[in-house]
Amino acid sequence: MVQNILRELRQEKNKTKGASQWNIAWRRFKKNKTALVGFFIIGIIIFMAAFDSLIAPYGPNTIPGFYAGETRSPPSSKYLFGTD
Protein backbone atom coordinates (compact mmCIF):
# COMPACT_ATOMS: atom_id res chain seq x y z
CA MET A 1 0.00 0.00 0.00
CA VAL A 2 2.68 2.50 1.02
CA GLN A 3 4.86 1.39 -1.88
CA ASN A 4 2.04 2.07 -4.32
CA ILE A 5 1.60 5.58 -2.94
CA LEU A 6 5.33 6.25 -3.18
CA ARG A 7 5.41 4.91 -6.74
CA GLU A 8 2.51 7.17 -7.70
CA LEU A 9 4.22 10.18 -6.15
CA ARG A 10 7.42 9.45 -8.07
CA GLN A 11 5.52 9.11 -11.32
CA GLU A 12 3.68 12.36 -10.66
CA LYS A 13 6.96 14.10 -9.87
CA ASN A 14 8.50 12.84 -13.12
CA LYS A 15 5.51 14.07 -15.09
CA THR A 16 5.74 17.62 -13.79
CA LYS A 17 9.51 17.87 -14.14
CA GLY A 18 10.49 19.39 -17.46
CA ALA A 19 13.31 21.27 -19.04
CA SER A 20 13.61 24.95 -18.21
CA GLN A 21 13.61 27.64 -20.87
CA TRP A 22 17.33 28.22 -20.30
CA ASN A 23 18.05 24.52 -20.67
CA ILE A 24 16.15 24.33 -23.94
CA ALA A 25 17.82 27.48 -25.26
CA TRP A 26 21.29 26.21 -24.33
CA ARG A 27 20.70 22.88 -26.07
CA ARG A 28 19.59 24.66 -29.24
CA PHE A 29 22.52 27.07 -28.99
CA LYS A 30 25.04 24.22 -28.69
CA LYS A 31 23.79 22.70 -31.94
CA ASN A 32 24.54 25.89 -33.90
CA LYS A 33 28.29 25.86 -34.65
CA THR A 34 28.32 29.42 -36.02
CA ALA A 35 26.76 30.72 -32.83
CA LEU A 36 29.38 28.92 -30.74
CA VAL A 37 32.20 30.46 -32.78
CA GLY A 38 30.65 33.91 -32.38
CA PHE A 39 30.23 33.33 -28.64
CA PHE A 40 33.90 32.32 -28.40
CA ILE A 41 35.05 35.42 -30.32
CA ILE A 42 32.94 37.72 -28.17
CA GLY A 43 34.39 36.01 -25.09
CA ILE A 44 37.92 36.72 -26.31
CA ILE A 45 37.06 40.37 -26.94
CA ILE A 46 35.56 40.72 -23.46
CA PHE A 47 38.65 39.06 -21.96
CA MET A 48 40.93 41.46 -23.83
CA ALA A 49 38.88 44.45 -22.68
CA ALA A 50 38.95 43.28 -19.07
CA PHE A 51 42.71 42.71 -19.03
CA ASP A 52 43.81 45.48 -21.37
CA SER A 53 46.51 46.78 -19.04
CA LEU A 54 48.22 43.39 -19.13
CA ILE A 55 48.05 43.10 -22.90
CA ALA A 56 49.22 46.65 -23.68
CA PRO A 57 50.81 48.27 -20.62
CA TYR A 58 51.25 51.64 -22.34
CA GLY A 59 48.73 54.45 -22.37
CA PRO A 60 46.94 55.35 -25.59
CA ASN A 61 48.92 58.60 -26.05
CA THR A 62 52.33 57.57 -24.74
CA ILE A 63 55.29 56.58 -26.85
CA PRO A 64 57.12 53.47 -25.62
CA GLY A 65 60.80 53.84 -24.75
CA PHE A 66 62.10 51.97 -27.77
CA TYR A 67 60.52 54.58 -30.09
CA ALA A 68 61.58 57.64 -28.09
CA GLY A 69 63.25 60.15 -30.37
CA GLU A 70 62.56 58.09 -33.48
CA THR A 71 59.09 59.32 -34.30
CA ARG A 72 58.31 60.50 -37.81
CA SER A 73 61.62 59.30 -39.19
CA PRO A 74 61.98 58.76 -42.92
CA PRO A 75 62.64 55.27 -44.29
CA SER A 76 66.04 53.91 -43.32
CA SER A 77 67.84 50.58 -43.00
CA LYS A 78 66.46 50.21 -39.46
CA TYR A 79 62.84 51.06 -40.40
CA LEU A 80 62.21 50.26 -44.05
CA PHE A 81 58.91 52.15 -44.17
CA GLY A 82 59.84 54.87 -41.69
CA THR A 83 58.08 55.53 -38.40
CA ASP A 84 54.85 57.27 -37.46
ROFIFI-165634 format. One record per residue: x, y, z of N, C-alpha, C in turn; residue in one letter. Coordinates in pm, whole numbers, padded with zeros to 5 digits, always signed. Layout:
<sites>
XYZXYZXYZA...
</sites>
This chain:
<sites>
+00081-00119+00000+00000+00000+00000+00087+00127+00000M+00180+00134+00093+00268+00250+00102+00358+00257-00022V+00401+00142-00070+00486+00139-00188+00411+00190-00311Q+00285+00158-00321+00204+00207-00432+00191+00359-00428N+00172+00412-00309+00160+00558-00294+00292+00625-00332I+00403+00568-00285+00533+00625-00318+00560+00617-00469L+00522+00507-00530+00541+00491-00674+00459+00595-00750R+00336+00617-00706+00251+00717-00770+00308+00858-00754E+00362+00886-00637+00422+01018-00615+00545+01038-00704L+00625+00935-00719+00742+00945-00807+00701+00966-00952R+00599+00895-00995+00552+00911-01132+00496+01051-01153Q+00424+01101-01055+00368+01236-01066+00480+01340-01069E+00583+01318-00989+00696+01410-00987+00767+01410-01122K+00784+01294-01181+00850+01284-01312+00767+01350-01421N+00637+01345-01409+00551+01407-01509+00563+01559-01507K+00571+01617-01389+00574+01762-01379+00713+01819-01403T+00816+01738-01394+00951+01787-01414+00979+01798-01564K+01018+01917-01606+01049+01939-01746+01173+02024-01759G+01213+02046-01879+01331+02127-01904+01294+02275-01892A+01385+02352-01834+01361+02495-01821+01384+02564-01956S+01341+02687-01964+01361+02764-02087+01510+02782-02116Q+01589+02806-02011+01733+02822-02030+01797+02693-02080W+01751+02581-02027+01805+02452-02067+01774+02425-02214N+01654+02453-02254+01615+02433-02394+01695+02526-02485I+01708+02651-02445+01782+02748-02526+01928+02708-02538A+01988+02661-02429+02129+02621-02433+02150+02501-02525W+02058+02405-02519+02070+02288-02607+02061+02328-02754R+01971+02419-02785+01959+02466-02924+02082+02547-02964R+02135+02625-02871+02252+02707-02899+02374+02620-02926F+02389+02511-02851+02504+02422-02869+02503+02354-03005K+02388+02335-03064+02379+02270-03194+02425+02362-03308K+02419+02492-03287+02454+02589-03390+02603+02622-03380N+02683+02569-03471+02829+02586-03465+02869+02732-03488K+02800+02802-03576+02832+02942-03602+02809+03027-03477T+02704+02999-03406+02676+03072-03283+02783+03046-03178A+02832+02924-03170+02938+02892-03074+03067+02965-03109L+03100+02973-03237+03220+03046-03278+03206+03194-03244V+03090+03251-03272+03065+03391-03238+03072+03415-03088G+03018+03323-03010+03023+03333-02864+03167+03329-02816F+03249+03244-02876+03390+03232-02840+03465+03361-02874F+03439+03418-02991+03505+03542-03032+03466+03657-02940I+03339+03667-02908+03294+03772-02817+03358+03753-02679I+03373+03629-02637+03439+03601-02509+03584+03647-02510G+03653+03626-02620+03792+03672-02631+03799+03824-02626I+03708+03890-02695+03706+04037-02694+03679+04090-02554I+03586+04030-02483+03556+04072-02346+03677+04048-02255I+03745+03935-02274+03865+03906-02196+03973+04011-02222F+03992+04046-02349+04093+04146-02383+04057+04283-02325M+03930+04317-02324+03888+04445-02268+03906+04447-02116A+03883+04334-02052+03895+04328-01907+04041+04335-01862A+04130+04276-01940+04271+04271-01903+04358+04352-01999F+04308+04467-02040+04381+04548-02137+04515+04599-02085D+04524+04626-01957+04651+04678-01904+04760+04571-01904S+04722+04445-01904+04822+04339-01913+04866+04315-02057L+04774+04334-02149+04805+04310-02290+04889+04424-02347I+04849+04547-02319+04922+04665-02368+04944+04758-02249A+05059+04749-02184+05081+04827-02062+05102+04976-02084P+05104+05023-02207+05125+05164-02234+04992+05236-02249Y+04992+05364-02220+04873+05445-02237+04846+05470-02385G+04727+05516-02418+04694+05535-02559+04772+05649-02625P+04821+05745-02547+04892+05860-02605+05040+05864-02569N+05092+05759-02510+05233+05757-02474+05314+05684-02580T+05439+05722-02590+05529+05658-02685+05621+05567-02605I+05625+05438-02636+05712+05347-02562+05858+05388-02575P+05940+05346-02480+06080+05384-02475+06160+05348-02598G+06130+05238-02662+06210+05197-02777+06182+05281-02900F+06079+05366-02898+06052+05458-03009+06087+05603-02973Y+06132+05627-02852+06158+05764-02809+06264+05829-02898A+06233+05942-02952+06325+06015-03037+06327+05966-03181G+06255+05862-03213+06256+05809-03348+06120+05824-03417E+06040+05915-03368+05909+05932-03430+05921+06014-03557T+05839+05982-03652+05831+06050-03781+05965+06053-03853R+06034+05942-03847+06162+05930-03919+06135+05881-04060S+06215+05926-04156+06198+05876-04292+06245+05730-04302P+06217+05664-04412+06264+05527-04429+06416+05518-04416P+06461+05413-04350+06604+05391-04332+06629+05240-04329S+06754+05202-04305+06784+05058-04300+06725+04994-04175S+06705+05074-04070+06646+05021-03946+06495+05006-03961K+06429+05108-04018+06284+05106-04040+06260+05127-04189Y+06232+05020-04260+06221+05026-04405+06110+05119-04453L+06002+05129-04378+05891+05215-04417+05884+05342-04334F+05985+05369-04254+05984+05487-04169+05903+05460-04042G+05885+05566-03963+05808+05553-03840+05697+05656-03839T+05597+05632-03758+05485+05727-03746+05512+05829-03640D
</sites>
